[in-house]
Amino acid sequence: MSALSSLLDGLASRPGVLGALVLSDDGLTVAQAGSDPAAEELSAVGSAALRQLTQLGRSTGQGKLQMGVVEYDSGRVVIHPIRDDTSLLLLVRRDVNVGTLLFELSADADALSALL
């Protein structure tokens, strides 16, 4: 198992995390934890959302996106740019303390960046 796969598996195995994937800015799946058949769709839609969030930051003068958390009825999607061309996308159950998870993600993001 590669170091990248191992790191993603570790993220996906955290309580309440339903899935983890690294996506490219052009909408391709770089790596994923598990075998979710929707990974290619999530990568395509996630990269489109990331472009919109990036534009929102520019338009509002807020600068570069550091992390995005979107809440839905039954869960959250966390998107965290890793490098200029890749991002981490997590699917998280709604009952998870996302604050703790977001704090821990900064170290994981540095490790991911080193592996890409």
C-alpha positions in Angstrom: 0.0 0.0 0.0 1.4 3.4 -0.9 1.9 6.2 1.7 -0.8 8.2 0.0 -3.4 5.4 0.2 -2.4 4.7 3.8 -3.0 8.4 4.7 -6.3 8.5 3.0 -7.4 5.2 4.6 -6.5 6.8 7.9 -8.7 9.8 7.2 -11.6 7.7 6.0 -11.4 5.5 9.1 -11.9 8.4 11.5 -15.3 8.2 13.3 -17.9 9.9 11.2 -15.9 10.2 8.1 -17.6 8.5 5.2 -15.1 8.9 2.5 -11.9 10.7 1.5 -10.5 11.5 -1.9 -7.8 13.7 -3.5 -9.0 15.4 -6.7 -7.2 17.3 -9.3 -8.4 20.8 -10.3 -9.4 19.4 -13.7 -11.9 17.0 -12.0 -10.0 13.7 -11.9 -9.6 11.4 -9.0 -6.0 11.2 -7.9 -6.5 8.8 -5.0 -9.4 7.7 -2.8 -10.0 5.7 0.3 -12.2 2.7 -0.3 -14.0 1.8 -3.5 -16.8 4.3 -3.7 -18.1 4.1 -7.3 -19.1 7.7 -7.1 -15.5 9.0 -6.7 -15.2 10.1 -10.3 -18.5 12.1 -10.1 -17.4 13.6 -6.7 -14.1 14.7 -8.2 -15.8 16.3 -11.2 -18.4 18.1 -9.1 -15.9 18.9 -6.3 -13.5 20.6 -8.7 -16.3 22.7 -10.2 -17.4 23.7 -6.7 -13.8 24.6 -5.8 -13.5 26.9 -8.9 -16.7 28.7 -7.7 -15.4 29.0 -4.1 -12.1 30.3 -5.4 -13.9 32.9 -7.6 -16.1 33.9 -4.6 -12.9 34.6 -2.6 -11.5 36.7 -5.3 -14.8 38.6 -5.9 -15.2 39.4 -2.2 -11.6 40.2 -1.6 -11.2 37.4 0.9 -8.1 35.9 -0.8 -7.3 32.3 -1.4 -9.6 29.5 -0.2 -8.1 27.7 2.8 -11.0 25.3 3.5 -14.6 25.0 2.7 -17.3 23.2 4.7 -20.8 22.8 3.2 -23.6 21.5 5.4 -26.5 19.4 4.1 -29.4 17.6 5.7 -27.5 14.5 6.6 -23.9 15.5 6.5 -21.1 17.8 5.4 -18.6 18.0 2.6 -15.2 19.4 3.5 -12.9 20.6 0.7 -9.3 21.5 1.5 -6.9 22.7 -1.2 -3.6 20.8 -0.8 -1.5 22.4 -3.6 -2.4 24.6 -6.5 -3.6 21.7 -8.5 -5.1 19.2 -6.0 -7.6 19.2 -3.1 -8.8 16.9 -0.4 -12.5 16.2 -0.3 -14.1 14.5 2.8 -17.7 13.3 3.3 -18.6 13.6 7.0 -21.7 12.6 9.0 -23.6 15.5 10.4 -23.2 14.4 14.1 -19.4 14.6 13.9 -17.6 17.5 15.7 -16.2 19.0 12.6 -14.2 21.6 14.5 -11.8 18.9 15.8 -11.6 17.3 12.4 -10.7 20.6 10.7 -8.0 21.3 13.3 -6.5 17.9 12.6 -6.7 18.3 8.8 -3.9 21.0 8.7 -1.3 18.3 9.7 -2.8 15.8 7.3 -2.8 18.4 4.5 0.9 19.0 4.9 1.6 15.3 4.8 -0.6 14.9 1.7 1.2 17.8 0.0 4.5 16.1 0.6 3.2 12.9 -1.0 1.8 14.5 -4.1 
